[in-house]
C-alpha cells in the first residue's frame, strides 16, 4: 500500500508568494532551499591545486576542490574537508575569496583562499588526478565550471593588487551563467 501522507500537493500557502509542497492533512510546508557549495583556491608557492573530476557532472574536466556543505558543518570546515576528500590535501584557510550566486542550479558557492600545508597530494575518490599548476599552466579550456574560472581570476587579481575584499559574480553575465 502506498503511503499518501505528508507534503504532496503544490500550492501557494497563505502568507507565501510562491508555490510550495504542502501536506493537505496538517498544513506542513516542505521548503526547498538552495544547496551551498564550499571550496577553495589552494596554493603551494606559486602553484594552484586543481583536481580532474572522476564524477559527473563534467567528468574529466579540471576543478578546484569543492563540494556540498554537510549538515552541522561550518563553511570553512567544509572547504577543508573537500580539499582532503578530492586531493588528500591538508590546507589552512586564509580568508573568504568570493560568494557566487548560481540560481539556475539553485546553488550558492563560497570559495576560500587557502594554502597547502604540504605539497603532498594524491587523487581522492572523486578525482582522476590532481596537480599543482603555475598560472600559465592552468588548462583553461578544460575547466569544469564557469565559477572555477571566476575564482581563479579573482584569486590572481588579489595576488596582484593585494585587495582580498570578497568578490561576487562577474558583471555582464547572462542569467544562464550566474
N, C-alpha and C positions, 0 to 999 in steps of 0.2 A: 504494500500500500504506500502511496506517495504522501509525504508529509506536506500539507499545503499551508502550514502556519508560518508566521514570520513575515518580514518585508518582501512583498511580491507584486505590489501594484505601483506603477509610476504615476505620480500626480504631483501637483503643486500644493504642499501643505499650507495651512493657514499661517500667515506671517512670513512666508517664504516667497522668493521671487523666481524660483526655478524648480523644474521637475526633480523629484527625489523618489527613491524606492521606499515605500511606506507599508507597514503592516496594517491591514484594514481591521484587524481584531483589537489591537491595543494602541495603535497610533504611533508605534516606534518608527523613527526615521533612520534609515541607514545612509549616513553621509559618505560620499565618495570624495576623497581628497587627493591632491597631487602627491606623487612619490618624490622623496627627497634623495638626491644623488650627492654623494660626497667623494672627493678625490683630491689629488694634489699634483703639483708640478714639483718633482723631486730632483734635486741637483747634487751631483758629486763633482767638485771642482767646477769645470766649465761645461760639464755634460749633463744632459737631462735624461731621466729614466722614461723609456717607452716600453709598452707591452704589446705583442702581436696577439690579437684575440683568438682564443680557441673555441669561443662560443658565439652563437648568434645573439643579437644582430651583428652583422659586419664581420663575420669570422674571417681571419686572415689579415685584417687591417690593423694598423697601429693605433694605440690609445694611451692615455695617461692612466695610472692605476686609480680606478674609481668604481663605485657601485652604489647600490641602495643602502641607505641608512637602516640599521636594525632597530627594533623596539628597545627602549631603555638604554640607548647608546648616544653619547654626545657626538656632535658632528666631527670634532677633531679625532675622537677615538675611532669613529667610523673610517675616516681617511687613513689613519694609521693602520687599521685592520686591513683595509683594501690593498694598501701597498704591500703588506705581508702576504696576503692571500694570492695576489697576482704575480708578485716578483720575489717573494721571501725577503723583501726589503725592510730593513729596520730604519725608520725615519723619525725626525723631530720636526714638529710643525713650527714654522717661523711666523705665520700670520695668514689672515684671510686674503686671498688674491682676488676673488670675484664671486658674484652671485649671478647666475644666468637663469632667466625665465624661458622655459621651453613649453609653452602652453599647448601646442599641437600634439604633444605626447604626455601632457599633464605632469611635467617634471619641474622641479626647482633644483638647480645644481649649485652646490657650494664647493668651490675649488680653493684649496690652500696652497701656499708656497711652503716648501719643506726642504730639508737637506737630509741626505742619506748619512747614516751613522757609520756605514761601511760600504765599500763598493761591491761587496759580495751579494750578488743577486742571481737567482735561478728562476725559471718559469714555474709559476704555481699552476694549479689545476685549470684555471681559466685562461692561461696564456700558452701559446705555441712556442714563443721565445721572448726574451727580454733583452734590452740593450741600453747602453748609455751613449747618447748622441750629442755631438757638438752641434751648434746651431746650423751650420752649413751641411750637416749630415742628416738632418731630420727628413724622413720620407714624406714630404708634404703632400704628394699626390696619393699616398696610401693611408692617410689619416682616416679613422673610422667615423668621426662625427665633427660637425662644424664647431661645437664647443671645445673640442680638443685644440683646434687651430686658434680659437679665440684665446684660450688660456695660455697657450704657448706665446702668442704675441703680447698678451698683457704682461706675462712674466718678463719677456725680453724688454718691453718698454720700461718696466720697473727697474731692471738692471741698469739700463742706460740713464734713466732720469733720477733714480733714487726715490721716486714717488711711489710708495706702496699703498696709496689710497685704494681700497677695494673697487674693482671695476664691475661693470654690468654688460649686458648685451651690446655688441657694437651697433651703432646707429646706421640707419639706411637699409636694414634688412627687411625682407618681406615676411609676412606672418608665418609662412612655412619654415622659415629659418630661425625663428625666435623661440 
